[in-house]
Amino acid sequence: MILVGGATGTIGRVVARRLAAEHPVRLLTRDPGRITVTAPGTEVVRGDYADESSLRRALRGVRAAFLVTVPSAEGDDARFLAAAGAAGVERVVKLSAAAVEDPAARDGITRRQRENERILRSSGCEWTILRPRSFMSNTLSWRTSIQEAGIVRALYGTSANACVDPRDVAETAVHALTGPGHAHRTYTLTGPTAITAVEQTATLARVLELPLRCEELDFDAARDALSRRYPAPIVQALLDSAARQRDGAKARVCDTVREITGRAPRSYEEWAADHRSAFTRSASADLRPAR
Ligand SMILES: NC(=O)c1ccc[n+]([C@@H]2O[C@H](COP(=O)([O-])OP(=O)(O)OC[C@H]3O[C@@H](n4cnc5c(N)ncnc54)[C@H](OP(=O)(O)O)[C@@H]3O)[C@@H](O)[C@H]2O)c1
């Protein structure tokens, strides 16, 4: 049995779908109504990293686990790994972040990811750490301004990021969860090229067949926009992270996706073409219950 944490999230949802085709899987969520994978052999378990008894239930009989936590929460990795150790889980694959390997990244999110990696490495189980660069899917946050005004607003819009398709992260995770040779390995995952918000806007304009333009956000406007969505420590971490991108820290491309999965990482153009409908449907359509 393989437990998938974050099974309603960007990466875990794809991991769950890919695994469920061939393996018995158990999907962990605080809200089972949000699970979309329904393949035979799939179990859904209600659980919360904050609730140790729910973790004990979720991990019973589990051989391998995919661990996804959100960096705003403290102690989730430690509680999960303690419960996994007690349940005899052999292998844990953790979703971390590429920033961890950059000594200049000292923001609160990255410090917590570093600490969580340390806890995993000392947990006694076989571990694999995935360190993806930014997800291409983050650009879905541009949907409203694209639909309303044909504009993408970005801070440091001409700085490059070797962003990665979430499907490539998920497929690497599936290999690490099910294949040999991944114990005690750390994989940095990027897309095939480093790309700027200006270039992503041009790609979306082609794919969506819309006249789009990228507008540079000034620092105060970017901080105000983030402050409307996140608490202050997360806002500061995101601004620090953007400054590192401006300084070129996120442009390095790695070939790890190809080495692990055997196929080339998907380009932003490919991701955009496959998610065209997510940019064109109305935001309210996402709020309707799935049938
Ligand atoms: N976005 C990026 O560009 C990027 C880049 C590199 C690394 N990362 C890392 O990726 C991770 C997030 O992955 P994601 O984007 O796939 O996830 P996501 O879409 O943000 O979803 C978060 C997932 O975590 C689960 N979760 C959160 N708190 C939980 C709790 N207390 N108990 C049980 N489950 C909980 C949620 O499950 P329920 O709500 O269903 O319970 C949900 O499935 C973070 O560690 C982030 O630092 C992100």
The ligand as a MOL file (V3000), in Angstrom:
LIG
                    3D

  0  0  0     0  0            999 V3000
M  V30 BEGIN CTAB
M  V30 COUNTS 48 52 0 0 0
M  V30 BEGIN ATOM
M  V30 1 N 4.2010 26.1160 -6.0280 0
M  V30 2 C 5.4650 26.0190 -6.3560 0
M  V30 3 O 5.9290 26.6480 -7.3270 0
M  V30 4 C 6.3850 25.1270 -5.5650 0
M  V30 5 C 7.7070 24.9580 -6.0210 0
M  V30 6 C 8.5540 24.1280 -5.3010 0
M  V30 7 C 8.1040 23.4660 -4.1570 0
M  V30 8 N 6.8120 23.6700 -3.7530 0 CHG=1
M  V30 9 C 6.3800 22.9670 -2.5320 0
M  V30 10 O 5.2900 22.1150 -2.8450 0
M  V30 11 C 4.5440 21.8820 -1.6520 0
M  V30 12 C 3.0640 22.0510 -1.9370 0
M  V30 13 O 2.7020 21.1070 -2.9100 0
M  V30 14 P 1.4090 21.3000 -3.8200 0
M  V30 15 O 1.4890 22.6420 -4.4810 0
M  V30 16 O 1.2770 20.0760 -4.6430 0 CHG=-1
M  V30 17 O 0.2600 21.3430 -2.7300 0
M  V30 18 P -0.9950 22.3280 -2.7080 0
M  V30 19 O -1.6460 22.3480 -4.0450 0
M  V30 20 O -0.5250 23.6080 -2.0790 0
M  V30 21 O -1.9430 21.5710 -1.7070 0
M  V30 22 C -1.5590 21.3360 -0.3660 0
M  V30 23 C -1.8650 19.8820 -0.0260 0
M  V30 24 O -1.3990 19.6290 1.2900 0
M  V30 25 C -2.4410 19.0260 2.0310 0
M  V30 26 N -2.3740 19.4940 3.4210 0
M  V30 27 C -2.1070 20.7360 3.8530 0
M  V30 28 N -2.1770 20.7820 5.1990 0
M  V30 29 C -2.5180 19.5380 5.6130 0
M  V30 30 C -2.7560 18.9740 6.8820 0
M  V30 31 N -2.6620 19.6920 8.0150 0
M  V30 32 N -3.0850 17.6550 6.9540 0
M  V30 33 C -3.1960 16.9120 5.8130 0
M  V30 34 N -2.9870 17.4140 4.5700 0
M  V30 35 C -2.6510 18.7160 4.4690 0
M  V30 36 C -3.7340 19.5000 1.3940 0
M  V30 37 O -4.7160 18.4980 1.6160 0
M  V30 38 P -6.2340 18.7840 2.0720 0
M  V30 39 O -6.4570 20.2780 1.9730 0
M  V30 40 O -7.0590 18.0040 1.0940 0
M  V30 41 O -6.3090 18.2560 3.4460 0
M  V30 42 C -3.3570 19.5950 -0.0820 0
M  V30 43 O -3.5560 18.3730 -0.7520 0
M  V30 44 C 5.0690 22.8740 -0.6120 0
M  V30 45 O 5.9290 22.1980 0.2610 0
M  V30 46 C 5.8360 23.8790 -1.4540 0
M  V30 47 O 6.8660 24.5130 -0.7270 0
M  V30 48 C 5.9410 24.4700 -4.4180 0
M  V30 END ATOM
M  V30 BEGIN BOND
M  V30 1 1 1 2
M  V30 2 2 2 3
M  V30 3 1 2 4
M  V30 4 1 4 5
M  V30 5 2 4 48
M  V30 6 2 5 6
M  V30 7 1 6 7
M  V30 8 2 7 8
M  V30 9 1 8 9
M  V30 10 1 8 48
M  V30 11 1 9 10
M  V30 12 1 9 46
M  V30 13 1 10 11
M  V30 14 1 11 12
M  V30 15 1 11 44
M  V30 16 1 12 13
M  V30 17 1 13 14
M  V30 18 2 14 15
M  V30 19 1 14 16
M  V30 20 1 14 17
M  V30 21 1 17 18
M  V30 22 2 18 19
M  V30 23 1 18 20
M  V30 24 1 18 21
M  V30 25 1 21 22
M  V30 26 1 22 23
M  V30 27 1 23 24
M  V30 28 1 23 42
M  V30 29 1 24 25
M  V30 30 1 25 26
M  V30 31 1 25 36
M  V30 32 1 26 27
M  V30 33 1 26 35
M  V30 34 2 27 28
M  V30 35 1 28 29
M  V30 36 1 29 30
M  V30 37 2 29 35
M  V30 38 1 30 31
M  V30 39 2 30 32
M  V30 40 1 32 33
M  V30 41 2 33 34
M  V30 42 1 34 35
M  V30 43 1 36 37
M  V30 44 1 36 42
M  V30 45 1 37 38
M  V30 46 2 38 39
M  V30 47 1 38 40
M  V30 48 1 38 41
M  V30 49 1 42 43
M  V30 50 1 44 45
M  V30 51 1 44 46
M  V30 52 1 46 47
M  V30 END BOND
M  V30 END CTAB
M  END
